[in-house]
């Protein structure tokens, strides 16, 4: 498309534009990256290009290409998943789901490679230490009985048969995932699933069932997270209800210390 060709041309001239933020570009919200903007517009072609060229990148690449963090946030703490779910772009959401899977697989492979490298380093250090020990002990012998040759204290070193340590998963556990207990949350604590379930956007309403099916996974914090305290839910308007002598609730207090009775009137 024309838009994609223009973007490719601009990024070839200045690759750093891929992570630049929007400002005063209405109707685009402030703080959006190029990936945010592409998802916001529902431009599947541009989203796929950015994912392929700037997100799913070999960590050992040496072409000085900037990399887009798939969990990059806007000013409200929203990732592209939040924006996609809020606007109801199911096709884009499916592409993002595959990108999260591919990125997790790449991270796992990288962790395994790192674990083997660490194992090689340990083996190299152990080999060096054993060689020094063999050299220093080669002239040391133990007492023998008459007629027997002297016995050396050193023993031939056997190659270690230890299996490589399992790859570290700390980085993947700390990074937000597509869905589930570690799904990304915005500044208000909502996950993409929470956006899909409450979005007032007509397209999101029409696609709500499909969006929820894609995003749902057990443990999502928009479903099983801690309950918001009543005072926060009311914006700080009410304090907890006081009780009468019999223990019965008699009403709520607002910030002017007026009592809101059970019937709704002030006293």
N, C-alpha and C positions, 0 to 999 in steps of 0.2 A: 504494500500500500504506500501511498504518498507519505503518510505520517512516519511509517517505519523507515523508509529510505532517508527521510530528513533526519530522523534520530540517529541512524547509523552514521550518516555523514558528519553530524555535529559531534558525536562521540569519538569518531576517528580523529577529528581535529583537536578535541579536548576531552580525553576520557574521564577527567575528574568531574565533569558535569553529571555523571551518573549518580553521584551522591550529593549534589547541590540541593538546597531546600527552597521551597516556594515561599514567596512573600509578596503580598499585594497583587495576587494573580486571580482575583475572583472570577468565576465561582469556586476556583480551587482553594481549599483551606490552606492557611499558612502552615509551614513546617513539613510539607509533603516532599518526599524524594521522587525521582522519576518513576520508580516502581510503584509507589503510592498513587501517583497520578494516573499511571496506566491502568491500575486496578480500579481506581475511582471511575475512570471513563469506560471500563469494561472492554478495553482494547486487548483482546486475546492475543493477537499477533505480536504486539509490542511486549506484552507480559512474557510470552514464550521466548522471545529473543533475549530479553534482559535476564531471564532465569538461566538460559543456556550459556550466555556469554559472560555474565557477571556474578551469578550466584553459584551455579554448579561448576565451579572452577577447581582444577587440580591444585591442591595447596602447595605443590612444588613448582607451579608455573613461574617462569622467570621473565615474562614480557612486561613487567611493571604495570600490569593491568589492575585497576582498582576493583575491589570485590564488594558486592552488595551484601549486607547482612540481611538474611531473610526475615529476621525478627526486628528489623529497624522500626523505631517508634516515631509517631508524629507528636505534636505538642500535647495531645491528650493521652499519650501513652498507647495509642492504637497501632497495631501491626496491619499489614495488608489483609490479614485474615479477618480482622474486625471490620475493616472497610468493605471487603467483599461480602461478608455476611450481612452487613447492615443494608447494602444496596441490592442484594439478591442476585449477584452474578454467579450462578451455579456453574457455568462452563469454566469460568476463571478459577473458581474454588476447587474444581477437580484438578486443574493443572497445578495449583498451589499444593494440593495434597500430594501429588506425585513428586513435586519438587522437595517437599519435606522428607518423603521416603528416600529419595535418591541422596539427599544431603546426609541423612542419618547413616545410610549405607557407606557413603564415602568417609564419614567420620569414623565408623567402625573399622574400616580397612586401614585408615591412617593410624588409629590407636594400636592395631595389631602390628603394623610395621614398626611403630615406636617401641612396642614391647620386645620385639625381636632385636632391635638395635640395642636396647638396654641390656638384654641377655648377652649379646656379643661383647658389650663393654665389660660386663662382669667376668665373662669367660677370659677375656684378654688380660684383665688385671690379675685374675687367679693364676693364669698360666705364667705370667711374669714373676709373680711371687713364688710359685713352685720351682721355677727355673733357678731363682736366686737361692732357694733353700737347698736344691739339689747340688748346686755348685759349692755352697758353704759346707755341706755335710759330706761331700765326696771323699774327703781325706780322713773322716772320722770312722773308726772301726770299733767293734765291740770285742771284748776279750773272748778268746776261743780256747778250746781244749787242745792239747798237743796233737799234731798230725792233721788238724783241720785248717782250711784257709780262713782268713779273717772275713767277717761278715759286715757288710756295709749297712749303716742304719737307714739309708735312704731307700725308698720303695718306688718302683716305677709308677708314674702318675697315670691314672686311668682317665679317659675322656668322660666328661660329665654327661650323664644321661638325663639331666633334668629337663623337663618340658618347659617351653617358654611360659612366662607368667601370663595370666589372662589379661587382655587389654583393659586399661583403665577406663571406667565409664563415668568418671566424675564430671568430665566436660559435657557429656551428653545429658547427664542428669540435671546439670545446672542450666542447660539451654532449654528454652520453651519448646514444646513439641506442638504438633498440629492440633491435637485434641487430648482429652483425658485430664488427669490430675495436674499435669505440668503444662496445660494449654496456656498461652499468653493471656495476661490480664491487662486492662487499661488502668488509668489512674483511679477509676471508680471501682475497680475490682471485678469488672465483667469480662468474661471470655467471649470469643467469637460465637459460641453457641448461645450465650446470653443475648448477644446482639441479634442473632437470627430469630430468636424466640420473641423478641420485643420490638423489632423494627417497625416503624410506621410507614416505611416506603412501600408503595403499591407492589412493585416487582418482588420485594422480599416477602410481602404478605402472600402473594400468589405462589411463590416458590418455597414457602416456609417448611412444608413437610419434607421436601427434598433437601433443603439446606440442613435441617436438623438431622436427617438421616446420615448425611455426609459428615457432619461435625460431632455427632453424639459419640461419646465414649464414657464408660463408667468412671466416676470420680471427678468429672468436670466441676470446677469450683463454682460455677454459676448455678449448679444444682445442689451440691453437697457442701458448699462452703459454710463458714460460720455465719450465723444469723446476725443481721445488722441490728444494733441496739435500737429500741423504739425512739429514743431521743434523736438519733441520727436519721432515722427514717422520716421523722417529722421536721427535719431541718432545725432542731433545737427549740421548737416551739413549746413542747410540753415537757414537764418533769413527771416522774413516776407518780401514780395516784396515791393520795393519802387515804387513810382508813379512819373510820369513826370508832367510837368506844367499843362497838360490837364487832369491830374488825371488818365491817362492810365498806367497800369502796364508796366514797362519797363524791368523787369527781377528780378532775385533773386540774393542775395549776398551769397557767401560761406564764410568760415571762413578766407580766405585770402583776403577778401574784393574785390575779382574779381566778376564782374557781369556776371551771367549766363543769356544770352539772351533768349528770348522766343523760338528761334530756336535751343537752346542747346549749343551754343558756348560761350567761355569766351571773355571778353573785358577788 
